[in-house]
Amino acid sequence: MEELEFRHRFVPGRPSGEGITLLLLHGTGGSETDLIPLGEELAPGAALLSPRGKVLENGMPRFFRRLAEGVFDQEDLQRQTDAMAQFIEAASRQYGLSESSMVAVGYSNGANIASSVLLRYPSLLAAAMLFRAMVPFQPQPPPDLRHARIFLAAGRRDPIVQQSETNRLAGILEAAGAEVATHWHDGGHELGRDDIAAAKAWISEWRAQR
């Protein structure tokens, strides 16, 4: 069996999951178990693949280093994005998963690494649900994301991710050809039940249209 680079949890899918896999990517200080309940709620029956970030910040796992709040270490971001792409490919082989049915579900730092994977490796993910995401980098030239559907969930009062940042990320993804839906939560950086309800409706529609 191939050794996978990230410590992770894998929950096999059930027939009701229609072959979909959710790639669950936690926020700063999270672990491979944090988003399992969210994944089960968003897409009952889907396979769940949940890695733990390898970078530590004051003992808290993250998926890449940052220099300050909202300032990313771009060299490390690229290294960790490459590592995540390799993990997705290796896990897909090991667990018999279809990359064409892989949907990233990321929160905060996890949403940012998911965005980076989308922009650097556009063929690896069919769709993504990004909660409180920032722009990881400005791709030049834009990748081809015409196959991808993206759900962005942002907080109107988020002290970490400004509304302009969410709009900028949506613009980058749309310029690459992705179909982007944005949900605005009236609170801050935390997830609300309205975020989850909107995401669940969005992925149900995506599954129906596949």
Secondary structure, 3 states (H helix, E strand, C coil): CCCCCCCEEEECCCHHHCCCEEEEECCCCCCCCCCHHHHHHHCCCCEEEEECCCEEECCEEECCCEEECCEECHHHHHHHHHHHHHHHHHHHHHHCCCHHHEEEEEECHHHHHHHHHHHHCCCCCCEEEEECCCCCCCCCCCCCCCCCEEEEEEECCCCCCCHHHHHHHHHHHHHCCCEEEEEEECCCCCCCHHHHHHHHHHHHHHHHHC
